[in-house]
């Protein structure tokens, strides 16, 4: 019985440390994003500005996803477990916020938080930020799992993952018929939903490729790149297959002079169609690239 109470007390202590880590995350967030200080350090009213609520809680959910990968190793004592946790929490929180900053600088370089969220209450902008926050959290969770708490490996895998997702974001114009900047300015929800499915699909592909045993950095990197290339070959087959099987008709016919969709024709349903088809195709692709166990199908000589 005493042992049971001891474990309960230790779990309560770890809960307080986890809350403390979230408090540090809040201050780190305000340091990297000065424009959000009013959002974080004043009383927040969720109903006042719904896009702002979506923007804030996406990052809270994101850090929760990452922290769910952390472990407390009690073999070296409670003090060492707490110190390891604090160091790892600070490091990973910094990487997470830096990841969001880098990716949003690439994708949303024409837009500002104060203009789009505070002044214009742009739901499309908030959806894109939500997509980045949750997608990058999923990738970093995979990075933490593969690195096995090695700081050097975490740093290497984080840089590698950011390069991959940075290149991936540039392919949106090749995959989607929607004009990102034009529809974002017009606060069209179609582009926000379409991009959400797009970036989550890419995060699933990259996380699946990264989720591999790390013994040698050179061969690990080659394996990840080859797995992503294989995914790029398979994804179009699933996209075409889903459209054919469910008899989906691409009804976005009107285009502007630059070949992109006219904003008035970009309905919310079309954004759902684009995002859902790509996201589902990426999920199904990971079945082919990661979940086929050949076992003894091929004899070993």
C-alpha positions, 0 to 999 in steps of 0.5 A, a space after each residue: 500500500 505504501 508503494 502505491 501511495 509513493 507512486 501516486 505522489 510521484 505521478 503528482 510531482 511529474 504532473 506539476 513539472 509537466 505543467 511547469 514545462 507548459 509555463 516555460 513554453 508559454 514564455 518561449 512562445 512570446 519570445 519568438 512571437 512578440 505579436 502574440 504577447 497580448 494573446 498569451 499574457 492577458 485574459 483570453 476570451 475564446 468567443 471574442 475572436 474565433 480565428 485567434 482561438 483556433 490559432 492559439 489552441 492549435 499550438 497548445 494541442 501541438 505541444 501536448 502531442 509532442 510531450 506525450 512522447 516524453 518518458 520519465 526514467 526513474 532508474 537513476 533517481 527522481 532528481 535525474 529524471 526531473 532534470 532530464 525532463 526539463 532539459 528535453 522539454 526546453 530543447 524540444 519546445 524550442 525546436 517546435 517553435 522554431 519549426 513553426 516560425 521557419 515553415 510559416 516564414 516560407 508559406 505565409 511570408 506575404 501575411 502577418 498575424 496581426 493583420 490576418 487574425 487580429 484585424 481581419 479575423 481570417 479563418 483561412 489563415 488560422 486553418 493554415 497555422 493550425 495545419 502547421 502546428 499539428 503537422 509539425 508536432 507529429 513530425 517532431 514527436 517522431 523525431 523524439 521517438 527515433 532519436 531515443 533522447 540523444 540531443 545530437 540525433 534530435 538536432 540532426 533529425 530536426 534539421 533533416 525534417 525541416 528541410 524535407 517539409 520546407 521542400 514539401 510546402 513548395 509543391 502545393 501549387 503543383 498539386 492544387 488548382 487553387 491560387 493560395 495567395 489570392 484566395 487567402 487575401 479574400 479569406 476563402 475557406 476552400 484554400 485553408 481546408 485544401 492546404 490543411 489536407 495537403 500539409 497533413 498528408 506530407 507530414 504523414 509521409 515524412 513521419 513515416 519515412 523518418 520512423 526507421 531505426 537509426 544506426 548510421 546517419 548516411 544510410 538512414 538519410 538515403 533510406 528516408 529519401 528513397 522512401 519519400 521518392 517511393 511515396 511520390 510514385 504511389 500517391 498519384 495512383 491512390 489519388 486517381 483511384 479514389 476519384 474513379 472509385 467514388 465517381 468524383 467530378 472535378 467541377 472547378 472549370 473556370 480559370 484565370 489567365 495564370 491558370 489558377 482558379 477564380 476565387 468566386 468559383 472556389 467553394 468550400 466543398 472543393 477545398 474539402 475535396 482536394 484536401 481529403 483526397 490528398 490526405 487519404 492518398 498519403 495515409 494509404 501510401 504509408 500502408 504500401 511503403 511501411 506496412 508490408 512485411 515480406 518475412 520469409 517470402 523471399 528465401 535467404 541464401 
